[in-house]
Amino acid sequence: LWFDQDLHGIIMRKDHPLAQKDVLTYENLRDARLIIYNSDYLVHDQLLDGFGEKGISPHIVFETIEQELMLALVEENYGVAVLPRKACAIVTRVRQELTARPLRDPRLKMNLALVKKKDRTLSPEATVFLAFFKKRLEESGFRYREEGIGTD
């Protein structure tokens, strides 16, 4: 059940020079020290492709799978981090010294979905949860679609 997409943004300290801009581009990030997800994540390769298309060699200072580590490094002014915008919004509400800006690249998106194996029957509890979830999505105005992907 696919129900949303989340684009990516750049999270940084409020005193970072990039915080003066409303929207960021790859050109804006040319000299920035970047903290990004490692190659286990699709966004890693998409980000490198985006820089490559602009002829820019990004200055990546750290790659990780740990969002908390990324944020700690940003707080200590080691660089700026690329995170999903929904995560950026949550983080900036909690960590007042940080701010976020959208990154202008619609390809950098994360699909949010509930997934189950095709050949598996849902438990009664999971069936109730799925019905509840679909109803809440509809009440909230979200569009969703059910689709099969892959073989499992």
Protein Blocks (a to p, Z undefined) as FASTA:
>chain_A
ZZbdcdddddddfklmklmpmbdcfklmmmpccddddfkbmklmmmmmmmmmnopacddf
bdcfbfklmmmmmmnonaccdddfklmmmmmmmmmmbccdddddfklccdddddddfklc
cdfklmmmmmmmmmmmmmnopacddddehjZZ
